[in-house]
Amino acid sequence: MQFAGFGDVEFSANGCVLTTLSGREYLDFVGGFGVFSLGHRHPAAVEAAHLQLDLMPLSTRTFFNEPQALLAEKLAAITPGDLQYSFFSNSGAEAVEAALKFARIATGKHGYVSTEGSYHGKTMGALAVTGREKYRTPFLPMVPGASFVPFNDLEAAEAAIDENTAAFIVEPIQGEGGIIPASPGYLRGLRDLCDRKGILLIVDEVQTGLGRTGKMFAVEHAGITPDILTLAKALGGGVMPIGATIGTAAVWDKVFGNNPLIHTSTFGGNPLACAVSLAALNAIESDGLCQNAADRGCELLTSLRSVQETHPGALKEVRGVGLMIGVEFNVKDVAELTINFMAQRGIIAAYTLNNPKVIRFEPPLVVTREQTATAAEAFAESVSDAAAMLEGLEED
Ligand SMILES: Cc1ncc(COP(=O)(O)O)c(C=O)c1O
């Protein structure tokens, strides 16, 4: 793992604070890569879990269950535009897997266009549209039909779509690719392009969704509605694993119209996960977490940019939206050392999977101004330490 070598074991957690077996406390600025948007053990999520555990945690799958219906209703209400139906699974990769299957059956075509540097998960379908060869090559041959174009390049997207293309799949902010936000107009351009070409637009909000970017869904910044939207991570309120593939009636009719069992999951939509998820969505709204993400994100971005001004040699760029912020280093080793120095100062940070030069800041959305200030200060000191250490080594 990114911070292997700390030599300690996580033991308990509360809010933004993680405590290890040895009793040391850390501020969690990785946030489970988006899982802990509510923080660790948010009381609403924990209470919902306890209540549902005492009622019926898993479903017989012979009747409908109420928590699943209520969660689907809630998602239909809060997702943009005419996104209306949810298929529930247990992870981000499964949510993407379903989206890819749904696109095939809805269009009668089999191809996908995805973006270089993207990350959509590691099951065979999700991996086939993940834009990093390192993870695909050992498992060749992939599910056929995927091609890749540079992110934020509409011309390349248009050129890659052909008569076999079923869907374009994209993250509003490439997370594992190095926290790279879609440039203004990119998502809107993709929406227009997909409409013109008669293909589906799948937006993967597994990492960006549910308040992380300062809005409930990152597509709201662009004002678009995809045909299919995927969620996971924060959907489980930091307590349960759950994924969701959400689509329009037009897609759903084609997928499930003839056979409601065409795609199923034994554990997907289980009452325990759905009850927790519903409580989590309500808490995101009632705790004002979208606004907190926007406000704390703005402060953190400003603080990190001032560190960049002090260390232009070490830091290439600070970018992000809301509480999904990446700091790109010029040299990977400096990023790695900085992560270690931050850990020594009690802050957990990590790099992005497809780009180890980028340290990500994705704290829980419940983070306070004091906590972001503490993290920014620790980051500034750690960059100084890392730069000085490498300078010292070069001189030796
Ligand atoms: C955008 C995106 N999609 C899909 C996934 C896969 O999710 P999971 O690890 O739950 O399968 C991730 C995980 O990081 C992700 O960031």
The ligand as an SDF file (V2000), in Angstrom:
LIG
                    3D

 16 16  0  0  0  0  0  0  0  0999 V2000
  -13.7810    6.2620  -10.7140 C   0  0  0  0  0  0  0  0  0  0  0  0
  -13.6890    4.8790  -10.1580 C   0  0  0  0  0  0  0  0  0  0  0  0
  -14.4110    3.9070  -10.7140 N   0  0  0  0  0  0  0  0  0  0  0  0
  -14.3880    2.6420  -10.2410 C   0  0  0  0  0  0  0  0  0  0  0  0
  -13.5860    2.3100   -9.1740 C   0  0  0  0  0  0  0  0  0  0  0  0
  -13.5600    0.8920   -8.6760 C   0  0  0  0  0  0  0  0  0  0  0  0
  -14.1680    0.8040   -7.4420 O   0  0  0  0  0  0  0  0  0  0  0  0
  -13.9240   -0.4940   -6.5070 P   0  0  0  0  0  0  0  0  0  0  0  0
  -12.5200   -0.4350   -6.0370 O   0  0  0  0  0  0  0  0  0  0  0  0
  -14.9470   -0.3240   -5.4150 O   0  0  0  0  0  0  0  0  0  0  0  0
  -14.1980   -1.6900   -7.3440 O   0  0  0  0  0  0  0  0  0  0  0  0
  -12.8090    3.2960   -8.5690 C   0  0  0  0  0  0  0  0  0  0  0  0
  -11.9190    2.9600   -7.4390 C   0  0  0  0  0  0  0  0  0  0  0  0
  -11.0220    3.6700   -7.0830 O   0  0  0  0  0  0  0  0  0  0  0  0
  -12.8540    4.6120   -9.0690 C   0  0  0  0  0  0  0  0  0  0  0  0
  -12.1280    5.5900   -8.5200 O   0  0  0  0  0  0  0  0  0  0  0  0
  1  2  1  0
  2  3  1  0
  2 15  2  0
  3  4  2  0
  4  5  1  0
  5  6  1  0
  5 12  2  0
  6  7  1  0
  7  8  1  0
  8  9  2  0
  8 10  1  0
  8 11  1  0
 12 13  1  0
 12 15  1  0
 13 14  2  0
 15 16  1  0
M  END
$$$$
